[in-house]
């Protein structure tokens, strides 16, 4: 094994992924060298790349770095995926459209949506914001029905989706109190 610098040794002596991330941030090593040391550290400690990623995502420095520029990216994303063509040709959320949304708004076994926000926005000639609005209402509806021990059918989900988001929040809060 080659001789390691003091910075490299300090990285190798990290006891946890959190400590490894802290030491890595403080280190002035080039990224390629850090990757090599990370591989050695994982072999030595038994931690995985997922452990390092989890620690990195929780680190305040990396959180701030990741979030910088996010408002601009989100704004650009909304512009790129605005399928409503301004006010003309926008989706009309009538009974038929909402029932179609209910059938398309499915999750897989892992709990991820089968269709992404922009795919539904394109399908309904809508915006991502309106799809997210209906998804929030749909999720609240399912929680309300679960608290009431009712089976979510298209008919009763539709009735709740016709309510405002604020009313659904109040209803959800009240249904939570009844359970206790």
Number of C-alpha atoms within 10 A of each C-alpha: 3 4 7 11 9 10 16 20 13 14 22 20 15 17 11 14 22 19 15 21 23 17 18 20 12 11 16 11 15 8 11 9 11 17 12 11 19 22 15 14 21 16 11 11 14 9 15 14 12 10 15 19 14 12 18 18 16 13 15 10 13 15 12 11 11 11 10 11 10 11 10 10 12 11 10 11 13 15 12 12 18 18 22 17 12 10 8 7 11 15 19 12 15 10 13 11 13 18 17 13 20 19 10 13 18 13 11 9 8 6 8 10 13 13 14 12 19 22 16 20 22 16 12 20 19 25 25 23 15 16 20 15 12 19 17 15 23 21 12 20 25 19 16 23 18 13 16 13 9 11 11 15 11 13 11 14 21 19 11 19 23 15 12 10 18 10 12 20 16 11 15 18 13 13 17 14 10 9 8 5
